[in-house]
Amino acid sequence: MAEFSVIGERLPRVDAREKVTGEAKYAADYSLPNMLWCKLLRSPYPHARILSIDTSKAERLPGVKAVVTAKDFGGWTWGWMPATRDEPPLAVDKVHYMAEAVAGVAAIDEDTAEEACQLIRVDYEELPGVFEPEEAMKESTPRVHDYAKNNISVEYHWNFGDVEKAFAESYIVREDRFRTSRATHGYLEPPAILAYYDPTGYITVWASKQSPYFHYRHLAACFKLPLSKIRVIQPFIGGGFGGTKNDSLAGDFCAVLLSKITGKPVKYVESMEEELVTSRRRHSMIVYSKMGAKKDGTLTAIHHQVVADGGGYTAVGPLSLYLAGFATTLPYRLPNFKYDAYRVFTNNPIGAAMRGHGITHTRFAAEIQMGMIAEELGIDPVEVRMRNAIDNPKPGTIYETINKVTLKTCGLKEAIQKVTEDPIWRDRNKTPRKEGDISWGVGLSGTSYLGGARQMGHQACAAIVRVCEDGTVNLITGATDCGQGSDTVLCMIAAEELGIKLEDVNIKRVDTAYTPVDPGSYGSRVTILAGQATQKAAREAKRQLLEAAAKTWQVKSEDVEIREKKVFITSDPERSMPFDKLARIACYSGTGAVILGTGYSGYGLEPLDLTNGIGNGGTSYSFTAQSARVGVDMETGKITVTDFTIASDCGRLLSPIQAEGQIEGASVQGMGQTIYEDFIMDRGKTLNPTLLDYKMPHSTDIPNIKLIDIVTNDPDGPFGAKETSEGSIVSTPPAVVSAIHDATGIWFKELPITPEKVIKALKEKL
Amino acid sequence: MAEFSVIGERLPRVDAREKVTGEAKYAADYSLPNMLWCKLLRSPYPHARILSIDTSKAERLPGVKAVVTAKDFGGWTWGWMPATRDEPPLAVDKVHYMAEAVAGVAAIDEDTAEEACQLIRVDYEELPGVFEPEEAMKESTPRVHDYAKNNISVEYHWNFGDVEKAFAESYIVREDRFRTSRATHGYLEPPAILAYYDPTGYITVWASKQSPYFHYRHLAACFKLPLSKIRVIQPFIGGGFGGTKNDSLAGDFCAVLLSKITGKPVKYVESMEEELVTSRRRHSMIVYSKMGAKKDGTLTAIHHQVVADGGGYTAVGPLSLYLAGFATTLPYRLPNFKYDAYRVFTNNPIGAAMRGHGITHTRFAAEIQMGMIAEELGIDPVEVRMRNAIDNPKPGTIYETINKVTLKTCGLKEAIQKVTEDPIWRDRNKTPRKEGDISWGVGLSGTSYLGGARQMGHQACAAIVRVCEDGTVNLITGATDCGQGSDTVLCMIAAEELGIKLEDVNIKRVDTAYTPVDPGSYGSRVTILAGQATQKAAREAKRQLLEAAAKTWQVKSEDVEIREKKVFITSDPERSMPFDKLARIACYSGTGAVILGTGYSGYGLEPLDLTNGIGNGGTSYSFTAQSARVGVDMETGKITVTDFTIASDCGRLLSPIQAEGQIEGASVQGMGQTIYEDFIMDRGKTLNPTLLDYKMPHSTDIPNIKLIDIVTNDPDGPFGAKETSEGSIVSTPPAVVSAIHDATGIWFKELPITPEKVIKALKEKL
């Protein structure tokens, strides 16, 4: 009998049919009788003082029911940590970035609300703007926030080992400046909310949130209501990736406040242009990387100095900066590491979280710089990686980094080996290096990402498994499937644990009035932590069922097992009954049991020291090796990516179809950010605020992608699983950049590598 | 410090504001985009063969989307027990009562659906009808169902002790025939459903159900879907009382099937006339009561022979007949008891459950007959009751009836004493007996009712208490508040147990996708059984919180207590913190706990023998003594009830306001059924099918009601609670009938006692 009957099977998603048929309802699809529409007035300046706001003309427009401005929120602000709550729902006194929301209108329809916004008169005094983060840190630069000296929003200074000594003793030391782009998440569903503040003091919203319990806390705090009176009902989510849907936004707060004032439901749907212009985006980070190595390529030390463009407010900036630092001690052994990082306020839109959060920036820098060093030392790219890669700890042992990040499994060496045995890498010199104007190159990368992200505070997941008397199961969890397919994975975990089939397990969307609190969908945490919780809840329900079986058969419950919907005595499998019969016996017993299992994740984990970068940011760590093959048109600078081979150590793949989809999707997104994607800014203004101008990969741009599974069995993941997908958005940029170097001889250090930059660099090289 | 801080307080209902402001949404208030309306075609005959149905003309009517008849349900039938599943959603081959549904239509609006119904051509062959239950039992009478010999639907024959011997040895034996009326529940909200069968094979309904999990099982069975794919969302319920809302009805099944066929949501709202004509109603029962007593009035034996008019189908008939029997050994000691009961099929509408279910009939008969015997023996009505009343068992002991019903508490004697000390009884002979045409009388009764009804099978309640990090709580339960206020009581239980305030606990309506399975709201079970579950769930959450407090203070958790939102060390109350701080500590601990407590009711109860009437139908038993004062107009026969004094042993009153409302409401409903309410039938046709013609008490009819609490502390109820309200619908009829006897000298044995009956009896007496 196979080890598993559900886990590892190529099963379709539990929501496939709803999504394919258009049955699935998203936030903007919800309506209520007597509903009003909300629109926002946004600032035309990136930095300006608000002298006065006159809403009287807007209020008099027929069909307008209410207008709100900052004063209606009574000075309330929010943010990721208590110390960084600097963002008001509507701008107070001053706007800090272009298109920041200044006023909100509720009217009987969208057009009237829009028209009313145009009737609001705001007198601004324009202020000098701050747009370049390194410039922003100068004493002479105006402040974005009066309290923030040198415009510093967050800073960290960590020092592990002795980098200065290590550099002094190194055979080679390099210093380079890297810069990453301002990328956006590019989900297809715009943020939307339908809000109802009922007169009894209870808020119900249908909102497109990938972490609905963040939003629940924000609403409770903003409206000074108990958490138990905030109901966030989660529709289907059309992608999140850590963007605006992982936070709350002006339209959310305005819709709820306008509902409170008018007594009617209020709907707000952000236009795609509003979303692109104002949404939290990936930080653009400048990474000064100093790296030392021995003659044989063994790394001796890294010193990263980071300056991140934070934009107008803090948001999750402290986490971004932490993530950009703590994982630099992975995936290669690193005995000395120093990190000096600044997140800086500017009058640009806000920098925040995005898939591959934080690690994309510094791993890109370090991986490329290691390639440069290997090149200088004449060492093969594979050799330098294999020499430095962390070994897979023997079962039961732990590898600990200098900043106390601990690994129980690491498949990196195996991944590098498998990728380099693959024809793309193996035969890279057998194929023509040049065809017409096209110069071909192949690159390699090795990376790591955390899974099961942990923070201080309320970080655990819970699950409730309810066994119905017909043997089918309802899985009740606060975990969010924002499109990645985690609902399917959680149902598979419950089915495997209970010995039933995937179709026997049903899950519905998060509803904070009923589902257990859950941090949300970010930091690759759902499979690992909500998965742990689900596994434990299913185990607890199974324990109750096995007791009922044991009582029926007069045996011990540890002698009973369930596999593929058959309940049997382990030593005498002929004594058996179908699962649904056992469910009926258990539910209809004279004792009147209700079969409910509950489970929790993450008990017993030590707290994390965010400020000092010590400890585990994740529960476990994935490892990825990737090759990329590119063709560079030496005349036009156009880069075509033709092949990826990605070997991922994601622990055990629970749902291969979905893991593959995640890895492929993330690598394509990573490719976009390497060669296409960037918001072009002009003094705080986004010049390419549409998906026509902000270029993302089309389906025709997708390379051949070959995936190789490196199966480790991580003891902290359900059935040995680790994270999937954030690894390959980290591994893709250095693989592609290395391939471009292989094709052109040029090491590009700023993303994205557009044709213009290629041409310019080729000209400079000549 | 008082024993309790929430329990026993006069706190307003948790849903008071929603209901008073009209915020509360009932099933008929729900709509969905593209929704269709369902209407039913009903039979004009009480008993007829269906020769053919032609729906083609209806189908061609513009706006009609689908028409269904019995064949579309493939022969599926439902019922209360597996052996009694005799009712199809739409009549198959034959109609068994007038206005039975024959076809269902879905159309774009109500009028079109109604018009289409009129276009359906049904050819009937009218059959001879059966309308009188005693007549129905004769061999020569046609059968309502071919398989049911003598038209017997259910029968029970129980024999405890030796009644024949006891009658032979009795000083006095009486035999009387009593009859109860066909009363209806009279809730203000008509049955309604909004149904959506989505193409993925998942049913969602918003339905006015007092036991939503019954409906969930019916839908799963009818549509052959797993239970985990049936989502019954419960809106507010405008009264249930055990009527149609405790079952499923033709409109429910048709709406779901029509949604399946059309792919659109379908809404069905029953008109009040349809409801009154077709709904399950209280059985009209004929009770032949034979009672023996000693010379001093001590009861020796009762033999009840019951014939109940069951109407066209079985429904919950087996339960009605069981309840009419098992509790006759309460509230007076009874050494010998025989019960021969028949529920009989007729072509009348279906008899089923109603507040005071079953017991109202036989207790009315026995209580009046005991009064007759006392009168014959010249014994005072108080004396005969005190002589026979069961004593309150000493704490830790049990009183067991001859049919193994067990009591741990019984406040009957105290209740009789308190009621008879009250001026209405005490001064009954001091007030004028006659004023003009009005003759005054005062009557007395003593009764019992079960609480926490138990059945075989899936009978337990569960609750989940979720503590939010701000110290407020979500209570998640499948228990139903159908208007009685049980949500408030459950929230009070959770608040008391956790040491917080009522306003800190929030509850939302049942949603079978999230809430634990629960049998529903019937048999006075919510406070007792869902209350037990809630108390245990709160205790479990509290245990987790106390552990966190103990860890913080480095003490043992048993040394920490919580009262009125203050957490403190019992031996050193100065060491304390607010509850919300503890919640934050517990939820934000490094271990990442999610504070979820689960609890279940009723573990360890022995199974019940329904067929033989042995064992406990309830978890515990309430006791009520009641006096009533009436004035009878000796010229017109009009009866005016002026005063009730009701002493109830409901265990401990958890929420006095609501208990009082329940007792008062039930006594007024009982009064209506004693002197006003009855469906007048003519060969299967209901002649008074509107609330204008079917007379219920108006607010102006309500007497002065004085309530006296008899507090016993029942060990099986949460905080000592027993049932409330079903007791006083049982005690009111015999109290009023005794008062009428006191005023007129006539013992009426058939309900209701209308002016016509009074005049007729007075004439006969002369």
Contacts between the chains, C-beta under 8 A, distances in Angstrom:
chain1	res1	chain2	res2	distance
A	17	B	199	7.1
A	17	B	200	4.6
A	18	B	198	7.5
A	18	B	200	5.4
A	21	B	199	5.9
A	21	B	200	7.7
A	23	B	198	5.7
A	23	B	199	6.1
A	23	B	200	6.4
A	31	B	33	7.1
A	33	B	31	7.1
A	198	B	18	7.4
A	198	B	23	5.6
A	199	B	17	7.1
A	199	B	21	5.8
A	199	B	23	6.1
A	200	B	17	4.5
A	200	B	18	5.3
A	200	B	21	7.6
A	200	B	23	6.3
A	202	B	506	7.9
A	220	B	470	6.9
A	226	B	468	7.0
A	226	B	470	5.8
A	226	B	472	3.7
A	226	B	504	6.9
A	226	B	506	7.5
A	227	B	468	3.8
A	227	B	469	6.8
A	227	B	470	4.9
A	227	B	472	5.7
A	228	B	468	5.2
A	228	B	470	8.0
A	228	B	472	3.8
A	228	B	473	5.8
A	228	B	474	4.9
A	228	B	504	7.4
A	228	B	505	7.4
A	228	B	506	4.0
A	229	B	472	7.4
A	229	B	506	5.8
A	231	B	508	7.3
A	454	B	592	7.7
A	456	B	588	7.4
A	456	B	590	7.8
A	457	B	588	4.5
A	458	B	469	5.8
A	458	B	587	5.2
A	458	B	588	5.4
A	458	B	592	7.3
A	459	B	592	4.5
A	460	B	591	7.7
A	460	B	592	3.4
A	460	B	593	6.1
A	460	B	594	5.0
A	461	B	594	7.2
A	462	B	594	3.8
A	462	B	596	5.7
A	464	B	464	7.0
A	464	B	596	7.6
A	464	B	598	8.0
A	466	B	516	6.3
A	466	B	517	7.1
A	468	B	226	7.0
A	468	B	227	3.8
A	468	B	228	5.2
A	468	B	517	7.2
A	469	B	227	6.8
A	469	B	458	5.8
A	469	B	517	7.8
A	470	B	220	6.9
A	470	B	226	5.7
A	470	B	227	4.9
A	470	B	228	8.0
A	471	B	226	8.0
A	472	B	226	3.7
A	472	B	227	5.8
A	472	B	228	3.8
A	472	B	229	7.3
A	473	B	228	5.8
A	474	B	228	4.9
A	474	B	513	6.4
A	474	B	514	7.7
A	476	B	513	7.9
A	476	B	514	5.6
A	504	B	226	7.0
A	504	B	228	7.4
A	505	B	228	7.4
A	506	B	202	7.9
A	506	B	226	7.5
A	506	B	228	4.1
A	506	B	229	5.9
A	506	B	513	7.7
A	508	B	231	7.4
A	508	B	513	4.5
A	508	B	514	7.0
A	511	B	511	7.7
A	511	B	514	6.4
A	513	B	474	6.4
A	513	B	476	7.9
A	513	B	506	7.7
A	513	B	508	4.4
A	514	B	474	7.7
A	514	B	476	5.6
A	514	B	508	7.0
A	514	B	511	6.4
A	514	B	514	3.6
A	514	B	515	6.7
A	515	B	514	6.7
A	516	B	466	6.3
A	516	B	594	5.5
A	516	B	596	5.6
A	517	B	466	7.1
A	517	B	468	7.2
A	517	B	469	7.8
A	517	B	587	7.7
A	517	B	594	5.7
A	518	B	594	7.9
A	587	B	458	5.2
A	587	B	517	7.8
A	588	B	456	7.5
A	588	B	457	4.7
A	588	B	458	5.4
A	590	B	456	7.8
A	590	B	605	7.1
A	590	B	606	6.6
A	590	B	607	4.0
A	591	B	460	7.7
A	591	B	602	7.6
A	591	B	603	5.1
A	591	B	604	6.1
A	591	B	605	7.2
A	592	B	454	7.9
A	592	B	458	7.3
A	592	B	459	4.5
A	592	B	460	3.3
A	592	B	600	7.8
A	592	B	601	7.2
A	592	B	602	4.7
A	592	B	603	6.9
A	592	B	605	6.7
A	593	B	460	6.2
A	593	B	600	6.8
A	593	B	603	7.3
A	594	B	460	5.1
A	594	B	461	7.2
A	594	B	462	3.8
A	594	B	516	5.4
A	594	B	517	5.7
A	594	B	518	7.9
A	594	B	600	5.5
A	596	B	462	5.7
A	596	B	464	7.6
A	596	B	516	5.6
A	596	B	598	5.6
A	596	B	600	7.9
A	598	B	464	8.0
A	598	B	596	5.6
A	598	B	598	5.8
A	600	B	592	7.8
A	600	B	593	6.8
A	600	B	594	5.5
A	600	B	596	7.9
A	601	B	592	7.2
A	602	B	591	7.5
A	602	B	592	4.7
A	603	B	591	5.1
A	603	B	592	7.0
A	603	B	593	7.3
A	604	B	591	6.2
A	605	B	590	7.0
A	605	B	591	7.1
A	605	B	592	6.8
A	606	B	590	6.5
A	607	B	590	3.8
